Amino acid sequence: MTERYKIEVSAITEYLEQESEPERDRYAFAYTITIVNRGEIAAQLISRHWIITDANGHEQQVRGEGVVGEQPMLKPNEGFRYSSGVVLDTPIGAMHGSYQMVAEDGTTFDAPIAPFSLANRRLLN
C-alpha cells in the first residue's frame, strides 16, 4: 500500500461500571474510534471486521457494513469519530481488526486497526 492509501485509526476505551454486573461475569466497555485519512486520495469506509478477545481467550468476530450506521467518505486529512461498545465475560480483553475501504479511484484496501485493551482498571489494582 502506498501513501496514496493510508488510514490512521486510534482508540480510547472506558469501563462502564454502571452497565456492568461483575457478579454475573458481565463487563461493559465503551470505545471511541478516530479514523483519519492520511493518504493522498479520498476513501470511503465500506465495512468493518472486529476480533474481540476476552481474558479467557474466547474470541468473537464481528463483521458488518460501515460503522454506527454510516459509511463515511474521508478526504485527505479528514477524520471521522464514533463511539460504540462491547460486553465481555471478563474484566479485561482486547480488540483489533480492519476497515474495508474503497478509494475514490476504485482501489479497495484494508485499513488495519491495531490491538487495544479493554480493562476494568480498578480490578487490576
C-alpha positions as a LaTeX table, in Angstrom:
\begin{tabular}{lrrr}
\hline
Residue & $x$ (\AA) & $y$ (\AA) & $z$ (\AA) \\
\hline
Met1 & 0.00 & 0.00 & 0.00 \\
Thr2 & 1.46 & 3.35 & $-1.00$ \\
Glu3 & 0.98 & 6.69 & 0.69 \\
Arg4 & $-1.96$ & 7.23 & $-1.67$ \\
Tyr5 & $-3.98$ & 4.94 & 0.60 \\
Lys6 & $-3.22$ & 5.44 & 4.28 \\
Ile7 & $-5.82$ & 5.40 & 7.04 \\
Glu8 & $-4.84$ & 6.12 & 10.65 \\
Val9 & $-7.00$ & 4.55 & 13.38 \\
Ser10 & $-6.81$ & 5.29 & 17.11 \\
Ala11 & $-8.95$ & 4.16 & 20.04 \\
Ile12 & $-9.86$ & 5.37 & 23.53 \\
Thr13 & $-11.65$ & 2.97 & 25.88 \\
Glu14 & $-13.68$ & 3.28 & 29.07 \\
Tyr15 & $-15.03$ & 0.71 & 31.51 \\
Leu16 & $-18.76$ & 1.26 & 32.07 \\
Glu17 & $-19.23$ & 0.38 & 35.73 \\
Gln18 & $-22.94$ & 1.34 & 35.77 \\
Glu19 & $-23.70$ & $-1.06$ & 32.90 \\
Ser20 & $-21.57$ & $-3.94$ & 34.20 \\
Glu21 & $-22.54$ & $-6.79$ & 36.50 \\
Pro22 & $-19.31$ & $-8.42$ & 37.73 \\
Glu23 & $-21.25$ & $-10.94$ & 39.82 \\
Arg24 & $-22.74$ & $-12.22$ & 36.54 \\
Asp25 & $-19.45$ & $-12.02$ & 34.58 \\
Arg26 & $-20.74$ & $-9.10$ & 32.53 \\
Tyr27 & $-18.26$ & $-6.27$ & 31.89 \\
Ala28 & $-19.32$ & $-3.40$ & 29.64 \\
Phe29 & $-16.88$ & $-1.16$ & 27.79 \\
Ala30 & $-17.24$ & 1.88 & 25.56 \\
Tyr31 & $-14.71$ & 2.71 & 22.89 \\
Thr32 & $-14.26$ & 5.81 & 20.77 \\
Ile33 & $-12.55$ & 5.36 & 17.44 \\
Thr34 & $-10.95$ & 8.15 & 15.43 \\
Ile35 & $-10.28$ & 7.45 & 11.75 \\
Val36 & $-8.14$ & 9.91 & 9.76 \\
Asn37 & $-7.29$ & 9.71 & 6.07 \\
Arg38 & $-3.52$ & 10.34 & 5.92 \\
Gly39 & $-3.37$ & 9.30 & 2.27 \\
Glu40 & $-3.41$ & 11.37 & $-0.89$ \\
Ile41 & $-6.81$ & 10.29 & $-2.17$ \\
Ala42 & $-10.35$ & 10.29 & $-0.73$ \\
Ala43 & $-11.59$ & 6.93 & 0.53 \\
Gln44 & $-14.87$ & 5.56 & 1.87 \\
Leu45 & $-15.23$ & 3.15 & 4.77 \\
Ile46 & $-17.42$ & 0.32 & 3.46 \\
Ser47 & $-17.33$ & $-2.33$ & 6.17 \\
Arg48 & $-15.65$ & $-3.46$ & 9.38 \\
His49 & $-14.15$ & $-6.63$ & 10.81 \\
Trp50 & $-13.51$ & $-6.80$ & 14.55 \\
Ile51 & $-11.81$ & $-9.56$ & 16.51 \\
Ile52 & $-12.71$ & $-9.29$ & 20.20 \\
Thr53 & $-10.90$ & $-11.49$ & 22.74 \\
Asp54 & $-11.58$ & $-11.80$ & 26.46 \\
Ala55 & $-9.11$ & $-12.84$ & 29.18 \\
Asn56 & $-10.15$ & $-16.50$ & 28.79 \\
Gly57 & $-9.11$ & $-16.46$ & 25.15 \\
His58 & $-12.72$ & $-16.57$ & 23.95 \\
Glu59 & $-12.83$ & $-14.83$ & 20.59 \\
Gln60 & $-15.77$ & $-13.28$ & 18.81 \\
Gln61 & $-15.65$ & $-11.86$ & 15.31 \\
Val62 & $-17.94$ & $-9.09$ & 14.18 \\
Arg63 & $-18.40$ & $-8.12$ & 10.54 \\
Gly64 & $-20.78$ & $-5.56$ & 9.15 \\
Glu65 & $-21.41$ & $-2.66$ & 6.85 \\
Gly66 & $-20.00$ & 0.71 & 7.87 \\
Val67 & $-19.76$ & 1.91 & 11.44 \\
Val68 & $-22.68$ & 3.10 & 13.61 \\
Gly69 & $-24.90$ & 3.01 & 10.54 \\
Glu70 & $-22.61$ & 5.19 & 8.43 \\
Gln71 & $-20.13$ & 4.69 & 5.60 \\
Pro72 & $-18.10$ & 7.89 & 5.85 \\
Met73 & $-16.18$ & 9.29 & 2.86 \\
Leu74 & $-12.90$ & 10.78 & 4.09 \\
Lys75 & $-10.99$ & 13.31 & 2.01 \\
Pro76 & $-7.23$ & 13.58 & 2.62 \\
Asn77 & $-6.56$ & 14.77 & 6.20 \\
Glu78 & $-10.26$ & 14.49 & 7.06 \\
Gly79 & $-11.36$ & 12.48 & 10.09 \\
Phe80 & $-14.38$ & 10.68 & 11.46 \\
Arg81 & $-15.03$ & 9.79 & 15.10 \\
Tyr82 & $-17.62$ & 7.46 & 16.56 \\
Ser83 & $-18.35$ & 5.62 & 19.80 \\
Ser84 & $-19.65$ & 2.12 & 20.35 \\
Gly85 & $-19.50$ & $-0.58$ & 22.98 \\
Val86 & $-18.86$ & $-4.21$ & 23.78 \\
Val87 & $-19.66$ & $-6.57$ & 26.64 \\
Leu88 & $-17.14$ & $-9.19$ & 27.79 \\
Asp89 & $-17.32$ & $-12.11$ & 30.22 \\
Thr90 & $-14.03$ & $-11.00$ & 31.84 \\
Pro91 & $-12.81$ & $-7.65$ & 33.26 \\
Ile92 & $-10.06$ & $-7.42$ & 30.65 \\
Gly93 & $-9.84$ & $-8.13$ & 26.95 \\
Ala94 & $-8.68$ & $-6.70$ & 23.66 \\
Met95 & $-9.95$ & $-5.74$ & 20.22 \\
His96 & $-8.36$ & $-5.39$ & 16.81 \\
Gly97 & $-9.40$ & $-5.72$ & 13.21 \\
Ser98 & $-9.71$ & $-3.75$ & 10.00 \\
Tyr99 & $-11.90$ & $-1.43$ & 7.98 \\
Gln100 & $-12.51$ & $-2.26$ & 4.35 \\
Met101 & $-12.08$ & 0.90 & 2.30 \\
Val102 & $-12.74$ & 1.96 & $-1.30$ \\
Ala103 & $-10.67$ & 4.84 & $-2.63$ \\
Glu104 & $-12.09$ & 7.45 & $-4.98$ \\
Asp105 & $-10.14$ & 5.83 & $-7.85$ \\
Gly106 & $-11.87$ & 2.47 & $-7.21$ \\
Thr107 & $-8.98$ & 0.81 & $-5.37$ \\
Thr108 & $-10.07$ & $-1.36$ & $-2.44$ \\
Phe109 & $-7.81$ & $-1.77$ & 0.57 \\
Asp110 & $-7.91$ & $-2.69$ & 4.26 \\
Ala111 & $-7.12$ & $-0.17$ & 6.98 \\
Pro112 & $-5.71$ & $-2.13$ & 9.94 \\
Ile113 & $-6.93$ & $-1.45$ & 13.47 \\
Ala114 & $-4.08$ & $-2.13$ & 15.89 \\
Pro115 & $-4.92$ & $-4.07$ & 19.07 \\
Phe116 & $-6.18$ & $-2.04$ & 22.01 \\
Ser117 & $-7.02$ & $-3.09$ & 25.57 \\
Leu118 & $-10.35$ & $-3.19$ & 27.33 \\
Ala119 & $-9.87$ & $-3.19$ & 31.10 \\
Asn120 & $-11.64$ & $-2.51$ & 34.37 \\
Arg121 & $-8.57$ & $-0.88$ & 35.85 \\
Arg122 & $-9.98$ & $-0.91$ & 39.42 \\
Leu123 & $-9.98$ & $-4.71$ & 39.40 \\
Leu124 & $-6.38$ & $-4.77$ & 38.20 \\
Asn125 & $-5.01$ & $-2.75$ & 41.14 \\
\hline
\end{tabular}
